[in-house]
Every structure is written in structure tokens, then in C-alpha cells.
Amino acid sequence: MRPEDQSERRPAGGTAEVRRGLGALLLAVAIGAVGLTLFVRGVAASNAAVGLSEASRDALAVPRWLYVATGGAAIGASALLAGFVTDRRFVRRIHDWRRDVGAERARRVGRGALGLLGIVLLVLVVHRGLAGPQLATINLAVVVVFAGGRAGLTMATYALGNAWPALNPFRTLTAPLPTGIVDYPERLGRWPAVAGFLVLIWIETTAGVTNDPRRLAFAVAGYGLVAVAGAVVFGRDAWFENADPVSAFLRFYGRVAPLAWEAGRLRLALPAMRLVGRSSEEARGHEAGSDDRLVTGLSDVAFAVALVWELTFSGFVTTEQGASAIRAVVGLGLPAITVYVILFLGGFGVFYGAFRLAGRVAAERLLTTRTPRELAVAFAPSLVVIAAGYHLAHYFAFFLSLSPSLGQVLASPLSAPTNPVVLTLPAWVSALNIAFVLGGHLVAIWVAHSTAYRLFPSRLQAIRSQYPFVFVMIGYTALSLWLISLPTTTPAFLG
């Protein structure tokens, strides 16, 4: 009998463990709420100081470092308190809970409708990008791609479920074509999707596609040609599961969602609990091919890190402090494009290296037979929740403000709106950004905690294995909170 099984058979302690676990979770939430309250007050004071020159000299203003540290401390305290939840049955019940809410027939009907919608939207985006008005705020291509796709579809994916496999127009276009001319090289893993995703973020940031509809139309058409060609050569499933960056992007975020199709049924789960993979012992107890892990190799780890880094990068270059730093470096004689390349790739390398280092530190401290690579692969899914919280903070207000424009261009796709509406949001909406970031990190802590109990039979090992990764998460938290508190501006040399 395994040690964890023996511990789970103690009837008297099991109920006490559950009660203690619930109490610890409630206390963690309370500490997070206190940290959030202090943080919101700090942001309000800081924003007031930005708007009033005299207020910036007020000695009573809350320093930015204080509320950033408070947010990081809330995450750290929550991680420590999560260590009190040691009952394996309670942990397993949380992430294994499921309820059936739909059948396969509904899936077939929905897939057909979404497939047609995807084709129509693709045609409209390319057509209106080329032939429509070249003003970004009223052009269907720009509004649909960025407000509808980059913001709205992504938020719907991690809030509800991943509909992209059915909506994907390039997958629909290749359905009647012969595919799979050559086998996809398994040694590549998902590295092509990582590279493609970084290229897409680079294009979005530096190529001006966000305000040039014609350029955006050519970018979408070029992406479509690559996607169709890749699916024909390597096979639809192999290409869209491994090499297509948009499919990988939404697949990762879709694991945060409460809804997903499993064994022909639409099932409801607690948010983010599908990120917790099976342990090796549990996997051996299931039939072959039933491995439901999101992250299986280092390429998946890199993709999860890229989800966090791309939002950090775009957040940094659009702040006044980031723009000033870039101008200062360019002033030393380096070309602006070189500075951006070094920042973009170097920052990603630092984020990826930090997470790999956490795996190495955990393996050395635990004296476990599990390798640093195994630990990095196991704990990487928790980063997806962090990215979801940061994405929501990054795009929620943007989506709300442009939702009337999105509705207008979709209502009359062949004619530009004569009076586009953009919502002016109240100031308190910005405070939600902090809640989104902290909420994502708190859920990520639980995912890491649950993962640890899947990996190690020893409770002490399970708790200690999380510390290096939680330390990295705290760093991500502090950086994210700092960036969303800064005033924004047009990126230097790119606007």
C-alpha cells in the first residue's frame, strides 16, 4: 500500500484535515483581500499624484513599492497557508469534480455553425482590411481581430471553454483536402508553436497591424496560407496541435475554463482544475491514450512561459517608464529595432530560465529521483492561470470600451459605422485589474499545490517542492502589479 493511501485511511484525521484545509483556504482568501484593499488604496493615491502636480509631493502618498510588495506578500502568504491543506482526498475531490451538461449531438450542431461563422469572418476581415476605410477605429478587420479575437475570444476561452477547434477557419478549409503528406517530426514537440507565437507578438507590437487595416489583412492572409500549407503537409491534427500558434494559445487558455468536452460529453469542472495532470501512478491506471496532461515537454513549458512574458513585454513597452528606458538605451547609439529585439528575446529567456532554475532548485533541495525537467513540466500549467489573470487585467477594459464598436461592425459588416461608439469607463474599473492579477495568482498557487500532491507520496516533499516555483510566481506577481499601476503611452519609436 502506498504511504498516501495509508494516510487517507485514517478516519478521525480525515475530517479534521478537510476542516483545517477549508479554514486555511478561507484565511488565504482573507489575506489576499486585505492585500487587495491596500493595493487599491495605493493605486488610487498614485494615480491622483500623476494627475496633480502638487499631490505628487504629498508625503502621505502611498509609495508604489509598498503596494507592489503587499501584493507579492499576499501571494506568498496564501502559498504558505495552502500548505495546511494536506488531505489528499480533499485535494483530489476539488480538481476531479465534474458534472455533465451536454451531449455529443449538441457538439456536432455547434461545430458546423461555428465552422461557417469562422469562414465568413475570415473573408470579411481580409476584404474589409483591403477595401474598407483605412481608419482603425471603424475598420471591421482591426476591430474584429483585436477587440473580438485578441480580447473577447481569448477571455471567452478561459472563462467558458475553447471553441477555436470548431471556429478555426483554416482547419475548416483543409477538411476536404488530402493531408498528412509527411509525418510531423515528434522531436520538434511544440517548439514551432512557441516560435510562431513569439513572431505573432513581435508583428503585433512592431509592424503597425493594430492601426493599419491593409497591413493587417495581408498579415491574416499570410498566416492563413502558412496554416493551410502546414496542415496539408503534416496533417490537420498534427499541425494544429503542435505547430499552429493560435491553436496552441487558445488550447492552453481553454484548460482554465470550467467547460470542456470529455468522452463525448460537455462537462463542467471547477475553473483551472483541468490543469492538474495525473501522477505517473494514476496514468498507469488509465487506458492507453488517455493522458490528459496539458504540458508534456519543455516546449510546452516554454509556451506557458511565453503566455506570461508576452503580456509583460507589451505592458512594459506601453508605459511611460518603459518608453523612457528604451529612449535612453537608443540614445547610447543602438538602433531602436535592436533594442526591442534584445528586450523581447532576452526577457523571454530570463523568464524561461527562471522557471527552469526553480525546477533545478526544487530537485536539489528535495533529493528526489524526479529530474528538474520533470518538475518544470509538472508545475508549468500553473503559469497559464497567471497569464489568464494578467490577460484579463490587460484587456478587460479595452474590450468593454470597444464592445459597442464591435457590435456595430458586425451588424453592418459591409459598411463602416458613421458614428462609432466607444465607451468611457468609470475610474473604478481600473481597480478590477488588480483583482484579476491577484486572483489569477491565488488560483495558480492552488494548482501548484494540487500538482505537488499528485507528484509526491510524502506530504513534506509535496509542500517543499512548491517553494521555488512559488518564489518565481511572486516575482511575476510583483512585476505584473507594478506594470499595471504605471501610466501608459505610445511605445517609443513604434507609434
Summary of the structure (lengths in Angstrom):
residues: 495
radius of gyration: 23.5
end to end distance: 64.0
largest distance: 72.1
contacts: 1655
relative contact order: 0.13
helix: 72%
strand: 3%
